[in-house]
Amino acid sequence: MAELFVEFFGEEIPARMQSRAEQHLSNALAKALEDHQLGGALIRSWSGPRRLAVAFGDVTAEQSAQTIEKRGPRVGAPDQALEGFLSSAGVTRDQLETRETPKGAFYFAMIEQPGRQTADILPDVINTIIAQFPWAKSQRWAKTQASWVRPLQRINVLLDGKPVKGYCDLGGGEGITYGEVSHGHRFLSPDDIPLNRDHQVADNYDATLAKHFVMAHRGDRQAEILRQIDSLATASGYHIVEDEGLLQEVTGLVEWPHAVMGQIDSDFMTLPRDILVLTMRSHQKYFALTDASGELAPAFITISNMAADQVRDDMIRIGNERVLRARLSDARFLWDQDRALNLNTHANKLSGMAYFDGLGSVQDRVDRIVNMAAQVSDQIPTLASADIATAASLCKADLVTGTVGEFPELQGIMGGHLAHAEGLGEGVSTAISEHYKPVGSGDQIPSSPMGQALALADKLDMLTSFFALGKKPSGSGDPFGLRRAALGVIRILDEADIAIDLMPLLGKAKDELVSFLVDRLHVYCRDKGIRYDIVRAVIKTDQPNHHERFDILAQIRRLEETSRFLDSDEGKALISGWRRVNSILESERSKSKTLTVDAVNASHFADPTEAALYDAATTLDAASAADDHTRLVAMANMTGPIHAFFEAVKVNDDDPMIRQNRLNLLAGIDQAMLDFADFKVIEG
């Protein structure tokens, strides 16, 4: 058994692509080894700005010999067909076997195929992986015809510490001969690094590259960055503003991370926090800091790709402070320019901004949101209709501001800051700043009731507008983010505990929209950890009648209540009893195709258990208009009477009148339970 080590080295790989590329290289090479029966177990993988590498242990030195069975022509076939088969299989007539098959007798050849050396197989494997690598974007360079994310310069392949001979043809007369030499840090140690000093390259790879100022392993670099920024921040009495996305990006930008703290001029600290943080993050990749009170601190941390050196650190700090000063000067100019006009003035420009073909301008969208917000607020009496109308009419005004033009990520947020600066009130400004929320699964819903209502109006307008145009999601395609909008509506209604009827809000495409929302609701509830069969039972996939109430919160609460009940001993006992009821009725329906159900006549009871079951069923009927908990309690109270009934009487009594009355009783119970949920799909 040997170790296989592969390294691709070249120009800088975009930071956002490195982690996925590392995973793909590991998976692709593992599959290739398995397909060629070469063994292999992943030891470790690496990714960074200029390299991807992977090591596998327990790789065989050669393939095992194989016997391949090949079926030839039918016995009795023309000699020409038989000779052709012998020639293609490389065997003689006396080496053939004759076997009977369901389709007759056929000739078979057993071909012994010797195993190939692993070193001879690897070039095709590596070159195929390179040719089929799924980069999001790639390029060609010089005279090459092959493409890679950035110019590929070296391919190092070592088996058991020895270089594998190979050549990757890039086309145009260009190519790369496999080697055994890596390379150090571009500035701190621009030296070649021999890799074949030991049979176990992977054991020494990290330490070898570290001597040349390259921290090769992504996880190690990330941990080191966190350690350094936390140490710097703590020493100054600050805390890091958590930013996982920035951490991942910076990890992919440097090979030898070194944290340096800089200062922000006090003049800029009056800017809104979002502008400060986003300017540092988006343009400069700086980590923001907060003080002990949680306020933004006048400092930042940058991660350089250099070794620690006091003189150089001072130069890096001064240079970054100067660049940040210029960036923040631009941001302050835009902020001052934007707040010189009130939001109404900004909003007046929205009619000149196109939204989508068939849906008019952004102002047309705002008008629809205002109308939708009014309908939503009508169902939430605690909301001030005048305030939500103001927030709705101004929620898109910041789209024409210079600040949002420079920082698109601040749309909505900047509108909230401008509303606050204008003195429109905390409720209005908060609603505007939060109305895009939640923007993803990891985001929070709006914190204020007005923000929640405005966010609902915004997302419902998207859904109704695009569905009316027939632009609904298909397959995995969802270019307008309608699944995300639907999930946002569901999350807001659930997490904010808002009970409203969506039916009058869904417009012309309500049939399709109800089905779409119900489908999203299924996914949402399963993601909450509720059993799939219970979700199917409670949330029916068929859309309700147009005149019925479509209350998502009520469906979720019913599901949660039912899930807790069915997971309890009481619930399991009820399902057992109901199955006895349902199976009798299904048996009768299978016999007569139709089961006529009439009213139960108490005078026809022949046993006390019938009266007890009838009383329990009457209580269940009376609870049909009650809350879900009351209905479930009424169902649970039927478990005992159901089992007692079946123990005491025979449903198919010889007296047809008694038999029909008992079937009527069971049918009423069955229907009352199925009206609540489709218990037929409950498993177990």
C-alpha positions in Angstrom: 0.0 0.0 0.0 1.2 3.5 -0.9 0.4 7.1 -0.3 -0.9 9.2 -3.3 -0.3 12.9 -3.1 -1.6 15.4 -5.8 -1.0 19.2 -5.9 -2.3 21.7 -8.4 -0.3 25.0 -8.2 -1.0 28.2 -10.2 -2.2 31.8 -10.0 -4.6 33.0 -7.3 -7.9 31.1 -7.1 -10.8 33.3 -6.1 -11.5 33.0 -2.4 -15.1 32.0 -2.8 -14.3 29.0 -5.0 -11.5 27.4 -2.9 -13.5 25.4 -0.4 -15.8 23.8 -3.0 -12.9 23.1 -5.3 -11.0 21.3 -2.4 -14.1 19.2 -1.7 -14.6 18.3 -5.4 -10.9 17.3 -5.9 -11.2 14.9 -2.9 -14.5 13.4 -4.1 -13.4 13.1 -7.8 -10.1 11.4 -6.9 -11.7 9.1 -4.4 -14.3 8.0 -7.0 -11.6 7.5 -9.7 -9.5 5.3 -7.3 -12.6 3.3 -6.5 -13.6 2.9 -10.2 -10.1 1.6 -11.0 -10.1 -0.7 -7.9 -7.0 1.0 -6.5 -8.2 1.3 -2.9 -7.4 4.6 -1.1 -8.5 6.4 2.0 -8.5 10.2 2.3 -5.8 11.4 4.6 -6.1 15.2 4.3 -6.9 17.9 1.7 -5.7 21.5 1.4 -6.8 24.7 -0.4 -5.5 28.2 -0.6 -4.9 31.1 -2.9 -2.4 29.3 -5.2 -2.9 25.6 -4.5 -5.2 22.7 -4.2 -3.8 19.4 -2.8 -5.1 16.1 -1.6 -3.5 12.9 -0.1 -4.8 9.4 0.0 -3.4 6.5 1.9 -3.7 2.7 1.3 -3.5 3.0 -2.5 -2.4 -0.2 -4.2 0.7 -0.2 -6.4 -1.2 -2.0 -9.1 -4.6 -3.3 -10.1 -5.7 -6.8 -9.4 -6.0 -9.1 -12.4 -9.6 -9.4 -13.6 -11.6 -12.0 -15.5 -14.0 -10.3 -17.9 -16.9 -12.3 -19.2 -18.0 -11.5 -22.8 -21.0 -13.0 -24.5 -20.7 -13.8 -28.2 -23.1 -14.9 -30.9 -25.8 -17.6 -30.6 -24.7 -21.2 -31.1 -25.2 -22.0 -34.8 -24.6 -18.4 -35.9 -22.8 -17.9 -39.2 -19.0 -18.6 -39.1 -18.4 -15.0 -40.2 -20.1 -13.7 -37.0 -18.2 -16.1 -34.8 -14.8 -15.3 -36.4 -15.5 -11.6 -35.8 -16.2 -12.2 -32.1 -13.0 -14.3 -31.7 -11.0 -11.5 -33.2 -12.5 -8.8 -31.0 -12.2 -10.9 -27.9 -8.6 -12.1 -28.7 -9.4 -15.8 -28.0 -9.5 -19.0 -30.1 -12.5 -21.2 -30.7 -11.4 -23.9 -28.2 -11.3 -21.2 -25.4 -15.1 -20.5 -25.8 -17.7 -21.8 -23.4 -21.3 -22.8 -24.5 -24.1 -21.8 -22.0 -27.8 -22.0 -22.0 -29.6 -18.8 -21.4 -33.4 -17.9 -21.4 -32.9 -16.8 -25.0 -31.0 -19.9 -26.1 -27.5 -21.2 -26.2 -24.7 -18.7 -26.7 -20.9 -18.7 -26.8 -19.0 -17.0 -24.0 -15.4 -15.9 -23.8 -13.6 -15.6 -20.4 -10.9 -12.9 -21.0 -8.1 -12.6 -18.4 -7.1 -9.0 -18.0 -3.9 -8.4 -16.1 -3.8 -5.5 -13.6 -2.1 -2.3 -14.7 0.4 -0.4 -12.6 -1.2 2.4 -10.6 1.5 4.9 -11.8 0.4 4.1 -15.4 -3.3 4.7 -14.6 -2.9 8.0 -12.7 -2.1 10.4 -15.6 -5.4 9.6 -17.3 -7.2 10.0 -14.0 -5.6 13.3 -13.1 -6.0 14.8 -16.6 -9.6 13.8 -16.7 -10.2 15.5 -13.3 -8.5 18.7 -14.6 -10.5 18.7 -17.9 -13.9 18.2 -16.1 -13.3 20.4 -13.1 -16.6 22.3 -12.4 -15.3 25.9 -11.9 -18.0 28.5 -11.8 -15.8 30.6 -14.1 -12.7 29.6 -15.9 -10.3 31.0 -18.5 -7.7 30.1 -21.1 -4.3 31.7 -21.3 -1.4 32.1 -23.7 -1.9 29.6 -26.5 -3.7 27.0 -24.5 -7.1 25.6 -25.4 -7.9 24.0 -22.1 -9.4 26.2 -19.4 -8.8 26.5 -15.6 -10.0 29.0 -13.0 -6.6 30.8 -13.3 -3.4 29.9 -15.2 -2.2 26.4 -13.9 1.5 26.2 -13.6 2.4 23.0 -11.9 1.0 19.5 -11.4 2.7 17.5 -8.7 1.8 13.8 -8.4 3.7 11.5 -6.1 3.0 7.8 -5.4 4.8 6.3 -2.4 7.0 9.4 -2.3 8.1 8.9 -5.9 7.1 11.3 -8.8 4.6 9.9 -11.3 5.5 10.4 -14.9 2.8 12.3 -16.8 1.9 15.2 -19.0 -1.2 17.3 -19.2 -1.8 18.6 -22.7 -3.4 22.1 -22.5 -3.6 22.5 -26.3 -2.0 25.0 -28.6 1.4 23.4 -28.1 1.2 24.1 -24.4 1.3 21.6 -21.5 2.5 20.8 -18.1 4.9 17.9 -17.3 4.1 16.3 -13.9 6.6 17.2 -11.2 7.5 16.9 -7.6 8.3 20.5 -6.7 6.0 23.0 -5.0 6.6 26.7 -4.3 6.7 28.9 -1.3 5.1 32.3 -0.4 5.2 34.7 -3.4 7.1 37.4 -1.5 8.5 36.0 1.7 10.0 32.8 0.2 9.7 32.6 -3.6 11.6 29.3 -3.6 11.0 25.8 -5.0 10.1 23.2 -2.4 11.0 19.5 -3.2 8.3 17.2 -2.0 9.8 13.7 -2.5 11.9 13.6 0.7 9.8 10.9 2.3 7.3 8.2 1.4 4.7 10.0 3.4 4.4 13.4 1.8 1.2 14.3 3.6 2.8 14.0 7.1 5.4 16.6 6.2 3.5 18.8 3.8 2.2 21.4 6.3 5.5 21.7 8.2 7.5 21.8 4.9 5.4 24.7 3.5 5.3 26.5 6.8 9.1 26.8 6.6 8.4 28.8 3.4 5.7 31.0 4.9 2.7 29.0 3.6 0.0 27.8 5.9 -1.5 25.3 3.5 -4.5 23.9 5.4 -7.6 26.0 5.2 -8.8 25.1 8.6 -5.5 25.9 10.2 -5.4 29.3 8.5 -8.9 30.1 9.6 -8.1 29.1 13.2 -5.0 31.2 13.2 -6.9 34.3 11.9 -9.5 33.9 14.6 -6.8 33.6 17.2 -4.9 36.7 16.1 -7.9 39.0 15.7 -9.3 37.9 19.1 -5.9 38.5 20.7 -5.6 42.0 19.2 -9.2 43.0 20.0 -9.0 41.7 23.6 -5.7 43.6 24.2 -7.5 46.8 23.2 -10.7 46.1 25.2 -12.7 45.5 22.0 -14.8 42.7 20.6 -14.9 41.4 17.0 -18.1 41.9 15.1 -18.9 38.3 14.0 -18.8 37.9 10.2 -18.5 34.3 9.0 -18.6 35.3 5.3 -15.7 37.7 5.7 -13.7 35.2 7.7 -14.2 32.6 5.0 -13.2 35.1 2.3 -10.1 36.4 4.1 -9.0 32.8 4.8 -8.9 32.3 1.0 -7.0 35.5 0.3 -3.8 34.9 2.4 -1.2 32.1 2.7 0.5 33.5 5.8 -2.0 35.5 7.9 -0.9 38.3 10.1 -3.4 40.6 11.8 -2.8 44.4 12.0 -5.0 46.8 13.9 -5.7 50.3 12.5 -7.7 53.3 13.7 -10.7 55.1 12.2 -10.7 58.9 12.3 -13.2 60.2 14.9 -14.8 62.4 12.3 -16.3 59.4 10.5 -17.8 57.8 13.7 -21.0 59.9 13.2 -21.8 57.9 10.0 -24.5 55.2 10.4 -23.0 52.0 11.7 -24.1 50.0 8.6 -22.2 52.4 6.3 -19.0 52.1 8.4 -19.1 48.3 8.7 -20.0 47.7 5.0 -17.4 50.1 3.8 -14.7 48.2 5.8 -16.1 44.8 4.8 -16.9 45.1 1.2 -14.1 47.3 -0.1 -11.3 46.6 2.3 -12.0 43.2 3.9 -11.5 44.7 7.4 -13.0 43.2 10.6 -15.1 45.7 12.5 -14.9 46.0 16.3 -17.2 47.1 19.1 -16.4 48.5 22.6 -17.6 47.1 25.9 -21.0 48.9 25.5 -21.6 47.3 22.1 -21.0 50.5 20.2 -18.8 50.5 17.1 -15.2 51.1 18.0 -13.0 53.6 16.1 -10.7 50.7 15.0 -10.5 47.9 12.6 -8.3 44.8 11.9 -6.9 43.9 8.6 -5.3 40.5 7.7 -2.0 41.0 5.8 -0.3 38.2 3.8 3.1 39.0 5.3 5.1 37.9 8.3 5.2 40.0 11.5 7.6 42.9 11.3 7.2 46.1 13.3 8.4 48.5 10.6 6.3 46.7 7.9 3.3 46.5 10.2 3.4 50.2 10.7 3.5 50.8 7.0 0.6 48.4 6.5 -1.4 50.1 9.2 -0.8 53.6 7.8 -1.5 52.6 4.3 -4.8 50.9 5.2 -5.9 53.9 7.4 -5.2 56.2 4.4 -7.3 54.0 2.0 -10.1 53.7 4.6 -10.1 57.5 5.1 -10.7 58.0 1.4 -13.4 55.3 1.3 -15.2 56.8 4.2 -14.9 60.3 2.8 -16.8 59.1 -0.3 -19.4 57.4 1.9 -19.9 60.5 4.0 -20.3 62.6 0.9 -23.0 60.2 -0.4 -24.7 60.1 3.0 -24.8 63.9 3.3 -26.0 64.3 -0.2 -28.8 61.7 0.3 -30.1 63.1 3.6 -30.2 66.6 2.2 -33.4 65.5 0.5 -36.4 64.0 2.3 -37.6 60.5 1.4 -40.6 61.8 -0.5 -38.3 63.7 -2.9 -36.3 60.5 -3.4 -39.5 58.5 -3.9 -40.7 60.8 -6.6 -37.9 59.5 -8.8 -39.2 55.9 -8.6 -41.6 56.3 -11.5 -38.6 56.5 -13.8 -37.1 53.2 -12.6 -38.3 50.1 -14.4 -39.2 47.1 -12.3 -40.1 44.2 -14.6 -41.7 43.9 -18.0 -45.4 43.7 -17.4 -45.2 45.0 -13.9 -44.4 48.6 -14.6 -42.1 50.8 -12.7 -40.8 50.6 -9.1 -43.4 53.3 -8.3 -46.1 50.9 -9.6 -44.7 48.2 -7.3 -44.8 50.7 -4.4 -48.4 51.5 -5.1 -49.2 47.8 -5.0 -47.3 47.4 -1.7 -49.2 50.3 -0.2 -52.5 48.6 -1.1 -51.3 45.2 0.1 -50.1 46.7 3.4 -53.5 48.3 3.9 -55.2 44.9 3.5 -52.7 43.2 5.9 -53.1 45.9 8.5 -56.9 45.7 8.3 -56.6 42.2 9.8 -54.2 43.3 12.5 -56.1 45.9 14.6 -53.1 46.9 16.7 -51.3 48.5 13.8 -51.7 52.2 13.1 -52.9 52.3 9.5 -51.5 55.8 8.8 -48.0 54.8 9.9 -47.9 51.7 7.9 -49.2 53.6 4.8 -46.3 56.0 5.3 -43.7 53.3 5.6 -45.1 51.4 2.6 -45.0 54.5 0.4 -41.4 55.2 1.3 -40.0 51.7 1.6 -38.3 51.7 -1.8 -37.2 55.4 -1.9 -33.6 54.6 -1.0 -33.2 52.7 -4.3 -32.4 56.0 -6.1 -29.9 57.3 -3.4 -26.2 57.5 -4.0 -25.4 55.4 -0.9 -27.5 52.4 -2.1 -26.0 52.9 -5.6 -22.6 52.4 -4.0 -23.7 49.8 -1.4 -26.6 47.8 -2.9 -26.6 45.6 0.3 -27.9 48.6 2.2 -31.3 48.9 0.4 -34.0 49.2 3.0 -31.5 49.7 5.8 -30.4 53.1 4.3 -34.1 54.0 3.9 -34.6 53.4 7.6 -31.6 55.6 8.4 -32.9 58.4 6.2 -36.4 58.1 7.7 -34.9 58.3 11.2 -32.7 61.4 10.2 -35.9 63.0 8.8 -37.7 62.4 12.1 -40.5 60.2 10.7 -40.6 58.2 13.9 -39.0 55.0 15.2 -41.8 52.7 14.0 -41.7 54.0 10.4 -37.9 54.0 10.1 -37.6 50.5 11.7 -40.3 49.1 9.4 -38.5 50.5 6.3 -35.1 49.1 7.4 -36.5 45.7 8.1 -39.0 45.1 5.3 -36.7 42.9 3.2 -36.3 40.5 6.1 -35.8 37.6 6.3 -33.4 37.5 3.3 -32.3 34.0 4.0 -32.7 31.0 6.2 -30.1 32.3 8.7 -31.7 35.8 8.9 -34.1 37.0 11.5 -37.7 38.2 10.8 -38.5 41.9 11.3 -38.5 42.8 15.0 -41.4 45.2 15.0 -45.1 44.5 14.2 -45.1 47.2 11.6 -42.0 45.8 10.0 -43.5 42.4 9.9 -46.7 43.7 8.2 -44.6 45.7 5.7 -42.4 42.6 5.0 -45.5 40.5 4.4 -46.9 43.1 2.0 -43.6 43.3 0.1 -43.3 39.5 -0.3 -47.0 38.9 -1.1 -46.7 41.6 -3.8 -43.8 39.7 -5.3 -45.7 36.4 -5.3 -49.0 37.7 -6.6 -47.4 39.8 -9.3 -45.0 37.2 -10.8 -47.6 34.4 -10.5 -50.1 36.6 -12.3 -47.6 36.9 -15.2 -47.1 33.1 -15.1 -43.5 33.5 -13.9 -43.7 30.8 -11.2 -40.7 28.6 -10.2 -40.1 25.5 -12.3 -37.9 22.6 -11.2 -34.8 24.0 -9.6 -35.1 27.3 -11.4 -36.4 30.3 -9.3 -34.9 33.4 -10.8 -37.1 35.8 -8.9 -36.6 34.2 -5.5 -40.3 33.3 -5.1 -39.7 30.2 -3.0 -37.6 32.4 -0.6 -40.4 35.0 -0.5 -43.0 32.3 0.3 -40.8 30.9 3.0 -40.4 34.5 4.4 -44.2 34.9 4.6 -44.5 31.6 6.4 -41.7 32.4 8.8 -43.1 35.8 9.7 -46.6 34.5 10.3 -45.3 31.6 12.4 -42.5 33.3 14.4 -44.5 36.5 15.0 -47.7 34.6 15.8 -49.8 36.5 13.2 -53.2 35.0 12.3 -54.5 36.4 9.1 -56.6 35.1 6.2 -54.4 35.1 3.1 -57.2 34.2 0.7 -58.3 37.8 -0.1 -54.7 38.9 -0.6 -53.6 36.4 -3.3 -55.1 38.0 -6.3 -56.0 36.4 -9.7 -53.6 33.5 -9.3 -54.9 32.4 -5.9 -55.4 28.8 -7.0 -51.8 28.3 -7.9 -50.5 30.5 -5.0 -52.4 28.5 -2.4 -50.9 25.3 -3.7 -47.5 26.8 -3.9 -47.7 28.2 -0.3 -49.0 24.8 1.0 -46.1 23.1 -0.7 -43.6 25.5 0.9 -45.4 24.9 4.2 -44.8 21.2 4.0 -41.1 21.8 3.5 -41.0 24.4 6.3 -42.7 22.1 8.8 -40.5 19.1 8.0 -37.4 21.3 8.4 -38.8 22.1 11.9 -38.4 18.4 12.7 -42.0 17.3 12.5 -42.6 13.9 11.1 -43.3 13.8 7.3 -46.4 11.6 7.7 -47.9 13.9 10.3 -47.3 16.9 8.1 -49.1 15.1 5.2 -52.0 14.2 7.5 -52.6 17.7 8.9 -51.7 20.0 6.0 -53.7 18.9 3.1 -52.1 19.3 -0.3 -55.4 20.1 -2.1 -56.2 23.8 -2.0 -59.2 25.0 0.0 -62.3 26.5 -1.5 -61.9 30.1 -2.5 -64.5 31.1 0.1 -62.7 29.3 2.9 -60.1 30.9 5.2 -56.5 30.3 4.4 -54.7 30.8 7.7 -51.1 29.5 7.7 -50.6 30.1 11.4 -53.7 28.1 12.3 -52.4 25.2 10.1 -48.9 25.3 11.8 -50.4 25.4 15.3 -52.7 22.5 14.4 -49.8 20.6 13.1 -47.7 21.2 16.3 -50.5 20.3 18.6 -51.3 17.1 16.6 -47.7 16.2 16.4 -47.3 16.4 20.2 -50.5 14.4 20.7 -49.7 11.6 18.2 -46.2 11.1 19.7 -47.8 10.5 23.1 -49.2 7.2 24.4 -52.7 8.7 24.2 -52.3 9.5 20.6 -50.9 6.1 19.7 -53.8 4.4 21.4 -56.3 6.6 19.6 -54.7 5.8 16.2 -54.9 2.1 17.1 -58.6 2.4 17.9 -59.4 4.5 14.8 -57.8 2.0 12.6 -60.2 -0.6 13.8 -63.1 1.7 13.0 -61.7 2.6 9.5 -60.8 -1.0 8.6 -64.4 -2.2 9.2 -65.8 0.6 7.1 -63.2 0.0 4.3 -64.2 -3.7 4.3 -67.8 -2.8 3.9 -67.1 -0.3 1.1 -65.1 -2.9 -0.7 -68.1 -5.3 -0.6 -70.9 -3.0 -1.6 -68.7 -0.3 -3.3 -70.9 2.4 -1.6 -71.7 2.6 2.0 -74.9 4.5 2.8 -74.5 6.4 6.1 -77.7 7.6 7.8 -78.3 9.1 11.2 -77.7 7.0 14.3 -80.8 5.8 16.1 -80.1 5.4 19.8 -83.3 3.3 20.2 -81.6 0.5 18.1 -78.7 0.1 20.5 -78.5 -3.5 21.8 -75.5 -3.1 24.1 -74.4 -0.5 26.7 -71.0 0.0 24.9 -72.9 1.4 21.9 -74.5 4.1 24.0 -71.1 4.9 25.6 -69.5 5.2 22.1 -72.4 7.3 20.9 -72.0 9.7 23.8 -68.3 10.1 23.0 -69.0 10.6 19.3 -71.6 13.3 20.2 -69.0 15.1 22.4 -66.6 14.9 19.4 -69.2 16.4 17.1 -69.9 19.2 19.6 -66.1 20.0 19.6 -65.9 20.3 15.8 -66.0 24.1 16.1 -63.7 24.3 19.1 -60.0 24.8 19.2 -57.6 22.0 18.2 -56.7 21.1 21.8 -60.3 20.5 22.7 -60.9 18.5 19.6 -57.9 16.3 20.2 -59.0 15.7 23.8 -62.5 14.7 22.6 -60.8 12.3 20.2 -58.6 10.9 22.9 -61.6 10.3 25.1 -63.0 8.0 22.4 -60.2 5.4 22.6 -61.7 3.6 25.6 -65.2 3.4 24.2 -64.0 2.3 20.8 -62.1 -0.7 22.2 -64.9 -1.5 24.6 -67.4 -1.5 21.7 -65.3 -3.9 19.6 -64.8 -6.2 22.5 -68.5 -6.4 23.4 -70.3 -6.5 20.1 -70.1 -7.8 16.5 -70.6 -5.0 14.0 -72.1 -7.2 11.4 -75.0 -8.3 13.5 -77.6 -10.7 12.1 -80.2 -8.1 12.5 -79.7 -5.7 9.4 -81.2 -2.8 11.3 -78.7 -3.1 14.2 -75.8 -3.8 11.7 -76.6 -0.6 9.7 -77.0 1.5 12.9 -73.5 0.4 14.1 -72.0 1.1 10.7 -73.6 4.6 10.9 -72.1 5.1 14.3 -68.6 4.1 13.1 -68.9 6.1 9.9 -69.7 9.3 11.8 -66.7 8.8 14.1 -64.5 8.1 11.1 -65.6 11.2 9.2 -65.2 13.4 12.3 -61.6 12.4 12.7 -60.8 12.6 9.0 -62.2 16.1 8.9 -59.5 17.0 11.4 -56.6 15.3 9.7 -56.0 12.5 7.2 -55.1 9.8 9.7 -54.8 7.3 6.9 -51.3 8.4 6.1 -50.0 8.1 9.6 -47.3 5.5 9.7 -46.8 2.8 12.3 
